[in-house]
Amino acid sequence: MSKNQNLSPLFNLFWENTNLNDKNILGFVDGFVNEEKNIEQIKYPTKDLELDYPKDKLYKIMKNRQSNRQYNNYQINKKQLSSLFSCFAQVDNHRLLSSAGGKYPIEVYALCFNVNKFNNKIVYYNYEDNSLSIVGSCSNWDDIKSITGAGDVITGEPSIMFIFVGFPNRVVSKYGERGGRFLLIESGHYIQNLLLRVSYEKMRAVELGGLFDNDIKNILGLENSDAIITLGVICGK
Ligand SMILES: Cc1cc2nc3c(=O)[nH]c(=O)nc-3n(C[C@H](O)[C@H](O)[C@H](O)COP(=O)(O)O)c2cc1C
């Protein structure tokens, strides 16, 4: 977890320029006011093949995925917790996720708000043996939500907040600046795996793109590392 060795100065600069905190969050949100609602659709003159939707279970799970912002303080149990974390596992020496050059720059942490026997614990997921390590303590959701950029739109308490932490040096040491791109893409893989599991479990989730980077990094105890906070996902019922 070495400090950034500046192997990718432009990615680092981009990262700094997209940092959110309590000072610049209002400017970020202000930008939403002039939001263009209509997404320009690409349209070619001919449609040459009408496709069918699959009728299988995987398709149903994908179809039922949606963002939810209302939670009811539901306590998740070990079975559900195991199901959610299984998205990031290594089974038979093989990860359930692809990674550029097998560098796996993403690590998964979570803040437990309503998790049986783990309330107010911060956990790290050990993918090799599918276990959780308690790495610290956290406050309740109500005290944390102000640094998630989503405090106003979420009602009730989620059970858990996953945090996808990137370690750029692992990947930029091989790919240079383009490694930063790969890291962000890979974070999306982890999140999509999780969202589909949430859908399968008939639970609720939403991605949180407005996390205050440094505050979250400090909570995780990663302030002296090159870790970057890519995104959060809250889950519950
Ligand atoms: C990168 C990313 C960041 C997001 N950040 C937030 C967020 O901070 N707060 C929020 O309420 N929703 C957030 N969302 C959820 C989107 O608003 C949501 O996916 C979109 O409106 C489509 O709705 P659906 O997920 O229900 O299909 C985020 C989604 C993505 C992909």
The ligand as an SDF file (V2000), in Angstrom:
LIG
                    3D

 31 33  0  0  0  0  0  0  0  0999 V2000
  -21.3670    5.9120  -11.5020 C   0  0  0  0  0  0  0  0  0  0  0  0
  -22.7400    6.0850  -10.9120 C   0  0  0  0  0  0  0  0  0  0  0  0
  -22.9100    6.9500   -9.8550 C   0  0  0  0  0  0  0  0  0  0  0  0
  -24.1670    7.1080   -9.2700 C   0  0  0  0  0  0  0  0  0  0  0  0
  -24.2900    7.9350   -8.1990 N   0  0  0  0  0  0  0  0  0  0  0  0
  -25.4910    8.0740   -7.6050 C   0  0  0  0  0  0  0  0  0  0  0  0
  -25.6250    8.8940   -6.4490 C   0  0  0  0  0  0  0  0  0  0  0  0
  -24.6740    9.4770   -5.9520 O   0  0  0  0  0  0  0  0  0  0  0  0
  -26.8570    9.0100   -5.8850 N   0  0  0  0  0  0  0  0  0  0  0  0
  -27.9410    8.3630   -6.3900 C   0  0  0  0  0  0  0  0  0  0  0  0
  -29.0240    8.5050   -5.8330 O   0  0  0  0  0  0  0  0  0  0  0  0
  -27.8400    7.5600   -7.4910 N   0  0  0  0  0  0  0  0  0  0  0  0
  -26.6470    7.3990   -8.0950 C   0  0  0  0  0  0  0  0  0  0  0  0
  -26.5160    6.5680   -9.1830 N   0  0  0  0  0  0  0  0  0  0  0  0
  -27.6900    5.8120   -9.6760 C   0  0  0  0  0  0  0  0  0  0  0  0
  -28.2710    6.4070  -10.9550 C   0  0  0  0  0  0  0  0  0  0  0  0
  -28.9350    7.6020  -10.6620 O   0  0  0  0  0  0  0  0  0  0  0  0
  -29.2220    5.3680  -11.5830 C   0  0  0  0  0  0  0  0  0  0  0  0
  -28.4870    4.2110  -11.9100 O   0  0  0  0  0  0  0  0  0  0  0  0
  -29.8980    5.8900  -12.8500 C   0  0  0  0  0  0  0  0  0  0  0  0
  -30.7610    6.9470  -12.5190 O   0  0  0  0  0  0  0  0  0  0  0  0
  -30.6990    4.8090  -13.5690 C   0  0  0  0  0  0  0  0  0  0  0  0
  -31.6820    4.2550  -12.7180 O   0  0  0  0  0  0  0  0  0  0  0  0
  -31.7060    2.6910  -12.3470 P   0  0  0  0  0  0  0  0  0  0  0  0
  -30.3880    2.3400  -11.7240 O   0  0  0  0  0  0  0  0  0  0  0  0
  -32.8480    2.5280  -11.3780 O   0  0  0  0  0  0  0  0  0  0  0  0
  -31.9090    1.9230  -13.6050 O   0  0  0  0  0  0  0  0  0  0  0  0
  -25.2770    6.3820   -9.7710 C   0  0  0  0  0  0  0  0  0  0  0  0
  -25.0860    5.5000  -10.8400 C   0  0  0  0  0  0  0  0  0  0  0  0
  -23.8380    5.3400  -11.3910 C   0  0  0  0  0  0  0  0  0  0  0  0
  -23.6570    4.3600  -12.5200 C   0  0  0  0  0  0  0  0  0  0  0  0
  1  2  1  0
  2  3  1  0
  2 30  2  0
  3  4  2  0
  4  5  1  0
  4 28  1  0
  5  6  2  0
  6  7  1  0
  6 13  1  0
  7  8  2  0
  7  9  1  0
  9 10  1  0
 10 11  2  0
 10 12  1  0
 12 13  2  0
 13 14  1  0
 14 15  1  0
 14 28  1  0
 15 16  1  0
 16 17  1  0
 16 18  1  0
 18 19  1  0
 18 20  1  0
 20 21  1  0
 20 22  1  0
 22 23  1  0
 23 24  1  0
 24 25  2  0
 24 26  1  0
 24 27  1  0
 28 29  2  0
 29 30  1  0
 30 31  1  0
M  END
$$$$
